[in-house]
Amino acid sequence: MKHTISVLVNNRPGVLARTAGLFARRGFNIDSLAVSTTQDPDVSRMTIVVEGPDAVLEQISKQLYKLMDVIKVLDHQDEAVVNRELALIKVDASPAVRGEIMQTVSIFRANIVDVSDRTFTIEVTGSADKVDALTGLLSKYGIREMMRTGRIVLSRGAPTA
Amino acid sequence: MKHTISVLVNNRPGVLARTAGLFARRGFNIDSLAVSTTQDPDVSRMTIVVEGPDAVLEQISKQLYKLMDVIKVLDHQDEAVVNRELALIKVDASPAVRGEIMQTVSIFRANIVDVSDRTFTIEVTGSADKVDALTGLLSKYGIREMMRTGRIVLSRGAPTA
């Protein structure tokens, strides 16, 4: 089962390596990871998407708490969340298929953010499923390059704290 | 100077920990990091934003190449790129300020993706500057929670390869 885990950490060198090391030692491959600052510049937030048995991931969450500079660990498994990711996709776009690609982009409420003689670069935001669906449709034209941010989540509703 | 470095790696456990460890040993703090799959499921791409002297970061790029499972390292320093990040921002939104916040959101072409009695959750996509500007404007209402994906980049134009 895929888990999305948020880890709030002090913004210091080494904490990322320690966290990644914990997953690696268990042989878990991280599906996606996003690390960035929060509203507090001293605190960073990691969002980790990882697949594995519930019991083992629960154990890892507990071990994360013991790492230096880890402030808070949240497994969003049973929670209503807003989840989003962003992708940039560079796709072959010969004149003959440009109209077709632009229609698809518009249906997905995506944007074309760069154009060359032979390619479009498309920006899309949404759930992983939505990004997968768009890349699936675009793959027949030929995807040259692609970069996804990995998932970020915020719990729905007002904070309880 | 801030550098944006892309690292293409084999999608295997441990490669993230090794890469993060390399930066940590040099005492570099990573500003943001995005790791996700590419169009090839066996290959992941990391986008690392890090600040430091040009010469030292050049050295680190060379050392990254020597790590197991690292395929390609690109410093986007002198290149024209499309750069984007995504943020989710949960902001206090009492009835008295809702109209005001909605205007700001609309000017930034951002979206309100969740609403509660007391809060809005806003999704925004753009350069780091744009995200900073919006969070700056929203901070007066009270930011409850915030998550950014970290920057991703694709080079402009058609691939040369």
Chai-1 contact restraints between the chains, C-beta under 6 A:
chainA,res_idxA,chainB,res_idxB,connection_type,confidence,min_distance_angstrom,max_distance_angstrom,comment,restraint_id
A,P13,B,A24,contact,1.0,0.0,6.0,A-B,restraint_1
A,P13,B,G27,contact,1.0,0.0,6.0,A-B,restraint_2
A,P13,B,N29,contact,1.0,0.0,6.0,A-B,restraint_3
A,G14,B,A24,contact,1.0,0.0,6.0,A-B,restraint_4
A,L16,B,A20,contact,1.0,0.0,6.0,A-B,restraint_5
A,A17,B,A20,contact,1.0,0.0,6.0,A-B,restraint_6
A,A17,B,G21,contact,1.0,0.0,6.0,A-B,restraint_7
A,A17,B,A24,contact,1.0,0.0,6.0,A-B,restraint_8
A,A20,B,L16,contact,1.0,0.0,6.0,A-B,restraint_9
A,A20,B,A17,contact,1.0,0.0,6.0,A-B,restraint_10
A,A20,B,A20,contact,1.0,0.0,6.0,A-B,restraint_11
A,G21,B,A17,contact,1.0,0.0,6.0,A-B,restraint_12
A,A24,B,P13,contact,1.0,0.0,6.0,A-B,restraint_13
A,A24,B,G14,contact,1.0,0.0,6.0,A-B,restraint_14
A,A24,B,A17,contact,1.0,0.0,6.0,A-B,restraint_15
A,G27,B,P13,contact,1.0,0.0,6.0,A-B,restraint_16
A,N29,B,P13,contact,1.0,0.0,6.0,A-B,restraint_17
A,S32,B,S36,contact,1.0,0.0,6.0,A-B,restraint_18
A,L33,B,V35,contact,1.0,0.0,6.0,A-B,restraint_19
A,A34,B,A34,contact,1.0,0.0,6.0,A-B,restraint_20
A,A34,B,T149,contact,1.0,0.0,6.0,A-B,restraint_21
A,A34,B,G150,contact,1.0,0.0,6.0,A-B,restraint_22
A,V35,B,L33,contact,1.0,0.0,6.0,A-B,restraint_23
A,V35,B,G150,contact,1.0,0.0,6.0,A-B,restraint_24
A,S36,B,S32,contact,1.0,0.0,6.0,A-B,restraint_25
A,S36,B,R148,contact,1.0,0.0,6.0,A-B,restraint_26
A,S36,B,G150,contact,1.0,0.0,6.0,A-B,restraint_27
A,T38,B,M146,contact,1.0,0.0,6.0,A-B,restraint_28
A,Q39,B,I143,contact,1.0,0.0,6.0,A-B,restraint_29
A,Q39,B,M146,contact,1.0,0.0,6.0,A-B,restraint_30
A,R45,B,M147,contact,1.0,0.0,6.0,A-B,restraint_31
A,V82,B,V113,contact,1.0,0.0,6.0,A-B,restraint_32
A,V82,B,D114,contact,1.0,0.0,6.0,A-B,restraint_33
A,V82,B,T121,contact,1.0,0.0,6.0,A-B,restraint_34
A,R84,B,E123,contact,1.0,0.0,6.0,A-B,restraint_35
A,L86,B,L86,contact,1.0,0.0,6.0,A-B,restraint_36
A,L86,B,T149,contact,1.0,0.0,6.0,A-B,restraint_37
A,L88,B,I152,contact,1.0,0.0,6.0,A-B,restraint_38
A,L88,B,L154,contact,1.0,0.0,6.0,A-B,restraint_39
A,K90,B,L154,contact,1.0,0.0,6.0,A-B,restraint_40
A,V113,B,V82,contact,1.0,0.0,6.0,A-B,restraint_41
A,D114,B,V82,contact,1.0,0.0,6.0,A-B,restraint_42
A,D114,B,R156,contact,1.0,0.0,6.0,A-B,restraint_43
A,S116,B,G157,contact,1.0,0.0,6.0,A-B,restraint_44
A,S116,B,A158,contact,1.0,0.0,6.0,A-B,restraint_45
A,R118,B,A158,contact,1.0,0.0,6.0,A-B,restraint_46
A,T119,B,A158,contact,1.0,0.0,6.0,A-B,restraint_47
A,T121,B,V82,contact,1.0,0.0,6.0,A-B,restraint_48
A,T121,B,L154,contact,1.0,0.0,6.0,A-B,restraint_49
A,E123,B,R84,contact,1.0,0.0,6.0,A-B,restraint_50
A,T125,B,L86,contact,1.0,0.0,6.0,A-B,restraint_51
A,T125,B,T125,contact,1.0,0.0,6.0,A-B,restraint_52
A,I143,B,Q39,contact,1.0,0.0,6.0,A-B,restraint_53
A,R144,B,P159,contact,1.0,0.0,6.0,A-B,restraint_54
A,E145,B,L154,contact,1.0,0.0,6.0,A-B,restraint_55
A,M146,B,T38,contact,1.0,0.0,6.0,A-B,restraint_56
A,M146,B,Q39,contact,1.0,0.0,6.0,A-B,restraint_57
A,M147,B,R45,contact,1.0,0.0,6.0,A-B,restraint_58
A,M147,B,I152,contact,1.0,0.0,6.0,A-B,restraint_59
A,M147,B,L154,contact,1.0,0.0,6.0,A-B,restraint_60
A,R148,B,S36,contact,1.0,0.0,6.0,A-B,restraint_61
A,T149,B,A34,contact,1.0,0.0,6.0,A-B,restraint_62
A,T149,B,L86,contact,1.0,0.0,6.0,A-B,restraint_63
A,T149,B,T149,contact,1.0,0.0,6.0,A-B,restraint_64
A,T149,B,I152,contact,1.0,0.0,6.0,A-B,restraint_65
A,G150,B,A34,contact,1.0,0.0,6.0,A-B,restraint_66
A,G150,B,V35,contact,1.0,0.0,6.0,A-B,restraint_67
A,G150,B,S36,contact,1.0,0.0,6.0,A-B,restraint_68
A,I152,B,L88,contact,1.0,0.0,6.0,A-B,restraint_69
A,I152,B,M147,contact,1.0,0.0,6.0,A-B,restraint_70
A,I152,B,T149,contact,1.0,0.0,6.0,A-B,restraint_71
A,L154,B,L88,contact,1.0,0.0,6.0,A-B,restraint_72
A,L154,B,K90,contact,1.0,0.0,6.0,A-B,restraint_73
A,L154,B,T121,contact,1.0,0.0,6.0,A-B,restraint_74
A,L154,B,E145,contact,1.0,0.0,6.0,A-B,restraint_75
A,L154,B,M147,contact,1.0,0.0,6.0,A-B,restraint_76
A,R156,B,D114,contact,1.0,0.0,6.0,A-B,restraint_77
A,G157,B,S116,contact,1.0,0.0,6.0,A-B,restraint_78
A,A158,B,S116,contact,1.0,0.0,6.0,A-B,restraint_79
A,A158,B,R118,contact,1.0,0.0,6.0,A-B,restraint_80
A,A158,B,T119,contact,1.0,0.0,6.0,A-B,restraint_81
A,P159,B,R144,contact,1.0,0.0,6.0,A-B,restraint_82
